[in-house]
Amino acid sequence: CPSRPRNVPVITGSKDLQNVYITLRILFRPASQLPRIFTSIGEDCDERGLPSITTKILKSVVARFDAGELITQRELVSRQVKQAATSGLILDDVSLTHLTFGKEFTEAVEAKRVAQQEAERARFVVEKAEQQKKVAIISAEGYSEAAELIANSLATARDGLIELRKLETAEVLAYQFLRSQNITHLPAGQSVLLQRPQ
């Protein structure tokens, strides 16, 4: 007898009590006990007996796995279903073609993903805050060291450093005034504005 395919949809529960919707694809053929199969089940054994037999076997096998294992170990589940079949039918191939879970489980998985992303985001914010804290500490140490150096130089040079800073500032201001055309310079003591030659 040639092998015939059959898809059997089953709703069952996993080890962790999740509803699982499975479509089982079976390639089967009758064993050598054809007369017994035809007398006990009938010629349409794939219509009458196969769904109940495979449903019972699949439910017992799926109950040994939790939802995560069902996803990652589909081949093992298929192999165990094939080995457990003892109904006078030879199962040439068994495979789980569709595997979906209940709405609650899917929502829980999605909530878990969102929680993991939020945890990653929070961890990033904490790391960023730690880096900003280090930057602030290093910056404060730099300002402290600069203030200490200025204080030391003031102590050793007295007013010389202040005079140097005044001269540097005056030089910068004079350069900016010379470049600006909107500013007119009056000599000290003169109150009359003279027109500059063009």
GROMACS elastic network, one bead per residue, 0.5 to 0.9 nm:
[ bonds ]
;  ai    aj funct       b0    kb
    1     4     6  0.89582   500
    1    29     6  0.62737   500
    1    30     6  0.69903   500
    1    31     6  0.87048   500
    2    28     6  0.82869   500
    2    29     6  0.63116   500
    2    30     6  0.87915   500
    3    27     6  0.56989   500
    3    28     6  0.50329   500
    3    30     6  0.83487   500
    3    90     6  0.87721   500
    3    91     6  0.84694   500
    3    92     6  0.72889   500
    4    26     6  0.79568   500
    4    27     6  0.53037   500
    4    28     6  0.54496   500
    4    29     6  0.63749   500
    5    25     6  0.69452   500
    5    26     6  0.55160   500
    5    28     6  0.65010   500
    6    24     6  0.80992   500
    6    25     6  0.57560   500
    6    26     6  0.51882   500
    6    27     6  0.64643   500
    6    28     6  0.78481   500
    6    46     6  0.77242   500
    6    50     6  0.87907   500
    7    23     6  0.64184   500
    7    24     6  0.55411   500
    7    26     6  0.62936   500
    7    27     6  0.89958   500
    7    51     6  0.88189   500
    7    97     6  0.88275   500
    8    22     6  0.82255   500
    8    23     6  0.55872   500
    8    24     6  0.50667   500
    8    25     6  0.64270   500
    8    26     6  0.77599   500
    8    50     6  0.84585   500
    8    51     6  0.60694   500
    8    54     6  0.76901   500
    8    55     6  0.77513   500
    9    21     6  0.73808   500
    9    22     6  0.57692   500
    9    24     6  0.61888   500
    9    25     6  0.87526   500
    9    51     6  0.83815   500
    9    55     6  0.82384   500
    9    98     6  0.88302   500
   10    20     6  0.81064   500
   10    21     6  0.59971   500
   10    22     6  0.52355   500
   10    23     6  0.61699   500
   10    24     6  0.75842   500
   10    51     6  0.87980   500
   10    54     6  0.88784   500
   10    55     6  0.62070   500
   10    58     6  0.80140   500
   10    59     6  0.81641   500
   11    19     6  0.69829   500
   11    20     6  0.57218   500
   11    22     6  0.62975   500
   11    23     6  0.87359   500
   11    55     6  0.86104   500
   11    59     6  0.83468   500
   12    18     6  0.82835   500
   12    19     6  0.58862   500
   12    20     6  0.53465   500
   12    21     6  0.66687   500
   12    22     6  0.78690   500
   12    55     6  0.86644   500
   12    58     6  0.82745   500
   12    59     6  0.58378   500
   12    62     6  0.75694   500
   12    63     6  0.80733   500
   13    16     6  0.78772   500
   13    17     6  0.54571   500
   13    18     6  0.53623   500
   13    20     6  0.56817   500
   13    21     6  0.86873   500
   13    59     6  0.72848   500
   13    62     6  0.71138   500
   13    63     6  0.62569   500
   14    17     6  0.50724   500
   14    18     6  0.52873   500
   14    19     6  0.66616   500
   14    20     6  0.67312   500
   14    59     6  0.83736   500
   14    62     6  0.56204   500
   14    64     6  0.70247   500
   14    65     6  0.59348   500
   14    66     6  0.52811   500
   14    67     6  0.62275   500
   14    70     6  0.82756   500
   15    18     6  0.74473   500
   15    62     6  0.72449   500
   15    64     6  0.54846   500
   15    65     6  0.51110   500
   15    67     6  0.74260   500
   16    63     6  0.83321   500
   16    65     6  0.77663   500
   16    66     6  0.50996   500
   16    67     6  0.68205   500
   17    63     6  0.84007   500
   17    66     6  0.78654   500
   17    67     6  0.85901   500
   18    66     6  0.79458   500
   18    67     6  0.68840   500
   18   101     6  0.70448   500
   18   102     6  0.68534   500
   18   104     6  0.85116   500
   18   105     6  0.67849   500
   19   100     6  0.85800   500
   19   101     6  0.57506   500
   19   102     6  0.51615   500
   19   103     6  0.87189   500
   19   104     6  0.89329   500
   19   105     6  0.80698   500
   20    62     6  0.88394   500
   20    67     6  0.81164   500
   20    99     6  0.69534   500
   20   100     6  0.58832   500
   20   102     6  0.63516   500
   21    98     6  0.75894   500
   21    99     6  0.57703   500
   21   100     6  0.51373   500
   21   101     6  0.59755   500
   21   102     6  0.76281   500
   22    96     6  0.67769   500
   22    97     6  0.74607   500
   22    98     6  0.54472   500
   22   100     6  0.66297   500
   22   101     6  0.86769   500
   23    95     6  0.85616   500
   23    96     6  0.59830   500
   23    97     6  0.56189   500
   23    99     6  0.67516   500
   24    54     6  0.84927   500
   24    58     6  0.86145   500
   24    78     6  0.85741   500
   24    94     6  0.69295   500
   24    95     6  0.58431   500
   24    97     6  0.59874   500
   24    98     6  0.74007   500
   25    93     6  0.79193   500
   25    94     6  0.57816   500
   25    95     6  0.53417   500
   25    96     6  0.62935   500
   25    97     6  0.63826   500
   26    91     6  0.67555   500
   26    92     6  0.75555   500
   26    93     6  0.57195   500
   26    95     6  0.67245   500
   26    96     6  0.89471   500
   27    90     6  0.84961   500
   27    91     6  0.58626   500
   27    92     6  0.53222   500
   27    93     6  0.50136   500
   27    94     6  0.65723   500
   28    46     6  0.87151   500
   28    89     6  0.65784   500
   28    90     6  0.54928   500
   28    92     6  0.55080   500
   28    93     6  0.71574   500
   28    94     6  0.86873   500
   29    89     6  0.57754   500
   29    90     6  0.52838   500
   29    91     6  0.66310   500
   29    92     6  0.75152   500
   30    33     6  0.73782   500
   30    34     6  0.64446   500
   30    37     6  0.79333   500
   30    45     6  0.88995   500
   30    88     6  0.63712   500
   30    90     6  0.58056   500
   30    91     6  0.86115   500
   31    34     6  0.65111   500
   31    37     6  0.86985   500
   31    87     6  0.88477   500
   31    88     6  0.53086   500
   31    89     6  0.50835   500
   31    90     6  0.56383   500
   32    35     6  0.85510   500
   32    88     6  0.77629   500
   32    89     6  0.86982   500
   33    36     6  0.54777   500
   33    37     6  0.62551   500
   33    38     6  0.86944   500
   33    88     6  0.65652   500
   33    89     6  0.87131   500
   34    37     6  0.50842   500
   34    38     6  0.60011   500
   34    39     6  0.84855   500
   34    88     6  0.82005   500
   35    38     6  0.51942   500
   35    39     6  0.60678   500
   35    40     6  0.84854   500
   36    39     6  0.52159   500
   36    40     6  0.59522   500
   36    41     6  0.81690   500
   36    88     6  0.86736   500
   37    40     6  0.52938   500
   37    41     6  0.55206   500
   37    42     6  0.65380   500
   37    43     6  0.78600   500
   37    45     6  0.74854   500
   37    87     6  0.87833   500
   37    88     6  0.69569   500
   37    89     6  0.85991   500
   38    41     6  0.54783   500
   38    43     6  0.51756   500
   38    44     6  0.81181   500
   38    45     6  0.74073   500
   39    42     6  0.56048   500
   39    43     6  0.81367   500
   41    44     6  0.74756   500
   41    45     6  0.56536   500
   41    48     6  0.71208   500
   41    49     6  0.65273   500
   42    45     6  0.56086   500
   42    48     6  0.80232   500
   42    49     6  0.87556   500
   43    46     6  0.82270   500
   44    47     6  0.53490   500
   44    48     6  0.62684   500
   44    49     6  0.80877   500
   45    48     6  0.51544   500
   45    49     6  0.50648   500
   45    50     6  0.62976   500
   46    49     6  0.58511   500
   46    51     6  0.72482   500
   47    50     6  0.63454   500
   47    51     6  0.69631   500
   48    51     6  0.67997   500
   48    52     6  0.74786   500
   49    52     6  0.56030   500
   49    53     6  0.60689   500
   49    54     6  0.85357   500
   49    87     6  0.88651   500
   50    53     6  0.51340   500
   50    54     6  0.59015   500
   50    55     6  0.82183   500
   50    87     6  0.86867   500
   50    89     6  0.85560   500
   51    54     6  0.53156   500
   51    55     6  0.57940   500
   51    56     6  0.84418   500
   52    55     6  0.50996   500
   52    56     6  0.61047   500
   52    57     6  0.85920   500
   53    56     6  0.53151   500
   53    57     6  0.62518   500
   53    58     6  0.85233   500
   53    85     6  0.78676   500
   53    86     6  0.88852   500
   53    87     6  0.74341   500
   54    57     6  0.50179   500
   54    58     6  0.57524   500
   54    59     6  0.83031   500
   54    81     6  0.78654   500
   54    85     6  0.75695   500
   55    58     6  0.51067   500
   55    59     6  0.59717   500
   55    60     6  0.85671   500
   56    59     6  0.52979   500
   56    60     6  0.63725   500
   56    61     6  0.87744   500
   57    60     6  0.52580   500
   57    61     6  0.62324   500
   57    62     6  0.86019   500
   57    81     6  0.62497   500
   57    82     6  0.89278   500
   57    84     6  0.66379   500
   57    85     6  0.69960   500
   58    61     6  0.50872   500
   58    62     6  0.58822   500
   58    63     6  0.83727   500
   58    77     6  0.84915   500
   58    78     6  0.87798   500
   58    80     6  0.87490   500
   58    81     6  0.59857   500
   58    84     6  0.89179   500
   59    62     6  0.52333   500
   59    63     6  0.60571   500
   60    63     6  0.53654   500
   60    64     6  0.71597   500
   60    81     6  0.88138   500
   61    64     6  0.56476   500
   61    65     6  0.75377   500
   61    77     6  0.68675   500
   61    80     6  0.67876   500
   61    81     6  0.64733   500
   61    84     6  0.84892   500
   62    65     6  0.55017   500
   62    66     6  0.79245   500
   62    70     6  0.76129   500
   62    77     6  0.71211   500
   62    81     6  0.89118   500
   63    66     6  0.75218   500
   65    68     6  0.80199   500
   65    69     6  0.57698   500
   65    70     6  0.61002   500
   65    73     6  0.89652   500
   65    77     6  0.84162   500
   66    69     6  0.53851   500
   66    70     6  0.62780   500
   66    71     6  0.89709   500
   67    70     6  0.51547   500
   67    71     6  0.65838   500
   67    72     6  0.89427   500
   67   101     6  0.81340   500
   67   105     6  0.89468   500
   68    71     6  0.53333   500
   68    72     6  0.63914   500
   68    73     6  0.84268   500
   69    72     6  0.51132   500
   69    73     6  0.54517   500
   69    74     6  0.78688   500
   70    73     6  0.53944   500
   70    74     6  0.56901   500
   70    76     6  0.88405   500
   70    77     6  0.72893   500
   70    99     6  0.84216   500
   71    74     6  0.60394   500
   71    99     6  0.78038   500
   72    75     6  0.84887   500
   73    76     6  0.53726   500
   73    77     6  0.64835   500
   73    78     6  0.88383   500
   74    77     6  0.51296   500
   74    78     6  0.62085   500
   74    79     6  0.86349   500
   74    95     6  0.78512   500
   74    96     6  0.66710   500
   75    78     6  0.50921   500
   75    79     6  0.61399   500
   75    80     6  0.86560   500
   75    95     6  0.72990   500
   75    96     6  0.80286   500
   76    79     6  0.50524   500
   76    80     6  0.61864   500
   76    81     6  0.86495   500
   77    80     6  0.51953   500
   77    81     6  0.62505   500
   77    82     6  0.86705   500
   77    95     6  0.83898   500
   77    96     6  0.81173   500
   78    81     6  0.51787   500
   78    82     6  0.62457   500
   78    83     6  0.87326   500
   78    93     6  0.84657   500
   78    94     6  0.55110   500
   78    95     6  0.52327   500
   78    96     6  0.64700   500
   79    82     6  0.51007   500
   79    83     6  0.62135   500
   79    84     6  0.86597   500
   79    93     6  0.87322   500
   79    94     6  0.71638   500
   79    95     6  0.81953   500
   80    83     6  0.50741   500
   80    84     6  0.60908   500
   80    85     6  0.88084   500
   81    84     6  0.52175   500
   81    85     6  0.65318   500
   81    94     6  0.72790   500
   81    95     6  0.89592   500
   82    85     6  0.56249   500
   82    90     6  0.87685   500
   82    91     6  0.62069   500
   82    92     6  0.80691   500
   82    93     6  0.73071   500
   82    94     6  0.60881   500
   83    86     6  0.81532   500
   83    91     6  0.86888   500
   85    88     6  0.83596   500
   85    89     6  0.76729   500
   85    90     6  0.78554   500
   85    91     6  0.74220   500
   86    89     6  0.70967   500
   86    90     6  0.82569   500
   87    90     6  0.81319   500
   91    94     6  0.68561   500
   96    99     6  0.69285   500
  100   106     6  0.87856   500
  101   104     6  0.82322   500
  101   105     6  0.63013   500
  101   106     6  0.64933   500
  102   105     6  0.54546   500
  102   106     6  0.63616   500
  102   107     6  0.87254   500
  103   106     6  0.51500   500
  103   107     6  0.61019   500
  103   108     6  0.85338   500
  104   107     6  0.51347   500
  104   108     6  0.60855   500
  104   109     6  0.86498   500
  105   109     6  0.61570   500
  105   110     6  0.85727   500
  106   109     6  0.51401   500
  106   110     6  0.62228   500
  106   111     6  0.85820   500
  107   110     6  0.50333   500
  107   111     6  0.60377   500
  107   112     6  0.85108   500
  108   112     6  0.60774   500
  108   113     6  0.86447   500
  109   112     6  0.50167   500
  109   113     6  0.62997   500
  109   114     6  0.87055   500
  110   113     6  0.50765   500
  110   114     6  0.62473   500
  110   115     6  0.85870   500
  111   114     6  0.50600   500
  111   115     6  0.60811   500
  111   116     6  0.85840   500
  112   115     6  0.50028   500
  112   116     6  0.61564   500
  112   117     6  0.86344   500
  113   116     6  0.50679   500
  113   117     6  0.62248   500
  113   118     6  0.85995   500
  114   117     6  0.50761   500
  114   118     6  0.61383   500
  114   119     6  0.85637   500
  115   118     6  0.50078   500
  115   119     6  0.60894   500
  115   120     6  0.85944   500
  116   120     6  0.61852   500
  116   121     6  0.85771   500
  117   120     6  0.50270   500
  117   121     6  0.61259   500
  117   122     6  0.85651   500
  118   122     6  0.60664   500
  118   123     6  0.84917   500
  119   122     6  0.50327   500
  119   123     6  0.60672   500
  119   124     6  0.85514   500
  120   123     6  0.50306   500
  120   124     6  0.61642   500
  120   125     6  0.86599   500
  121   124     6  0.50401   500
  121   125     6  0.62490   500
  121   126     6  0.86868   500
  122   125     6  0.50226   500
  122   126     6  0.62051   500
  122   127     6  0.86282   500
  123   126     6  0.50749   500
  123   127     6  0.61803   500
  123   128     6  0.85544   500
  124   127     6  0.50699   500
  124   128     6  0.60537   500
  124   129     6  0.85383   500
  125   128     6  0.50286   500
  125   129     6  0.61102   500
  125   130     6  0.86014   500
  126   129     6  0.50527   500
  126   130     6  0.61846   500
  126   131     6  0.86666   500
  127   130     6  0.50294   500
  127   131     6  0.62317   500
  127   132     6  0.86284   500
  128   131     6  0.50837   500
  128   132     6  0.61687   500
  128   133     6  0.85398   500
  129   132     6  0.50145   500
  129   133     6  0.60670   500
  129   134     6  0.86439   500
  130   134     6  0.62685   500
  130   135     6  0.86624   500
  131   134     6  0.50659   500
  131   135     6  0.61984   500
  131   136     6  0.86087   500
  132   136     6  0.61076   500
  132   137     6  0.85714   500
  133   136     6  0.50795   500
  133   137     6  0.61736   500
  133   138     6  0.86318   500
  134   137     6  0.50602   500
  134   138     6  0.61164   500
  134   139     6  0.84505   500
  135   138     6  0.51691   500
  135   139     6  0.59735   500
  135   140     6  0.84698   500
  136   139     6  0.50460   500
  136   140     6  0.59994   500
  136   141     6  0.84937   500
  137   140     6  0.51188   500
  137   141     6  0.61159   500
  137   142     6  0.85696   500
  138   141     6  0.50442   500
  138   142     6  0.61624   500
  138   143     6  0.87099   500
  139   143     6  0.62341   500
  139   144     6  0.85156   500
  140   143     6  0.50805   500
  140   144     6  0.60156   500
  140   145     6  0.84872   500
  141   145     6  0.60548   500
  141   146     6  0.85246   500
  142   145     6  0.50825   500
  142   146     6  0.60734   500
  142   147     6  0.85349   500
  143   147     6  0.60312   500
  143   148     6  0.84567   500
  144   147     6  0.51218   500
  144   148     6  0.61157   500
  144   149     6  0.86240   500
  145   148     6  0.50029   500
  145   149     6  0.61615   500
  145   150     6  0.86266   500
  146   149     6  0.50790   500
  146   150     6  0.61792   500
  146   151     6  0.85323   500
  147   150     6  0.50840   500
  147   151     6  0.60497   500
  147   152     6  0.85387   500
  148   151     6  0.50268   500
  148   152     6  0.61015   500
  148   153     6  0.85695   500
  149   152     6  0.50488   500
  149   153     6  0.60930   500
  149   154     6  0.85041   500
  150   153     6  0.50775   500
  150   154     6  0.60332   500
  150   155     6  0.84963   500
  150   161     6  0.86144   500
  151   154     6  0.50878   500
  151   155     6  0.61626   500
  151   156     6  0.87336   500
  152   155     6  0.50537   500
  152   156     6  0.62872   500
  152   157     6  0.85407   500
  153   156     6  0.51142   500
  153   157     6  0.57313   500
  153   158     6  0.75106   500
  153   161     6  0.72111   500
  154   157     6  0.52830   500
  154   159     6  0.67054   500
  154   160     6  0.76864   500
  154   161     6  0.63693   500
  154   162     6  0.78939   500
  155   158     6  0.54077   500
  155   159     6  0.86894   500
  157   160     6  0.53455   500
  157   161     6  0.63933   500
  158   161     6  0.69858   500
  158   162     6  0.80933   500
  159   162     6  0.52506   500
  159   163     6  0.62269   500
  159   164     6  0.86472   500
  160   163     6  0.51333   500
  160   164     6  0.61574   500
  160   165     6  0.87222   500
  161   165     6  0.62338   500
  161   166     6  0.86248   500
  162   165     6  0.51119   500
  162   166     6  0.62015   500
  162   167     6  0.86657   500
  163   166     6  0.50057   500
  163   167     6  0.61894   500
  163   168     6  0.86322   500
  164   167     6  0.51486   500
  164   168     6  0.62183   500
  164   169     6  0.86501   500
  165   168     6  0.50574   500
  165   169     6  0.61095   500
  165   170     6  0.85038   500
  166   169     6  0.51655   500
  166   170     6  0.60508   500
  166   171     6  0.85443   500
  167   170     6  0.50436   500
  167   171     6  0.60946   500
  167   172     6  0.86943   500
  168   171     6  0.51400   500
  168   172     6  0.63641   500
  168   173     6  0.87499   500
  169   172     6  0.51590   500
  169   173     6  0.61953   500
  169   174     6  0.85611   500
  170   173     6  0.51000   500
  170   174     6  0.59731   500
  170   175     6  0.84960   500
  171   174     6  0.51632   500
  171   175     6  0.61865   500
  171   176     6  0.86878   500
  172   175     6  0.52318   500
  172   176     6  0.63279   500
  172   177     6  0.87433   500
  173   176     6  0.50812   500
  173   177     6  0.61068   500
  173   178     6  0.85967   500
  174   177     6  0.50692   500
  174   178     6  0.61097   500
  174   179     6  0.86706   500
  175   178     6  0.52609   500
  175   179     6  0.64236   500
  175   180     6  0.88501   500
  176   179     6  0.53014   500
  176   180     6  0.63416   500
  177   180     6  0.52138   500
  177   181     6  0.80212   500
  177   182     6  0.88828   500
  177   183     6  0.68849   500
  177   184     6  0.89176   500
  177   185     6  0.89889   500
  178   181     6  0.75683   500
  178   183     6  0.84126   500
  180   183     6  0.62240   500
  181   184     6  0.77325   500
  184   193     6  0.84010   500
  184   196     6  0.88260   500
  185   193     6  0.88499   500
  186   189     6  0.81979   500
  186   190     6  0.63616   500
  186   191     6  0.75586   500
  186   192     6  0.81176   500
  186   193     6  0.71220   500
  186   194     6  0.83123   500
  187   190     6  0.57277   500
  187   191     6  0.85496   500
  188   191     6  0.84487   500
  190   193     6  0.79916   500
  195   198     6  0.89211   500
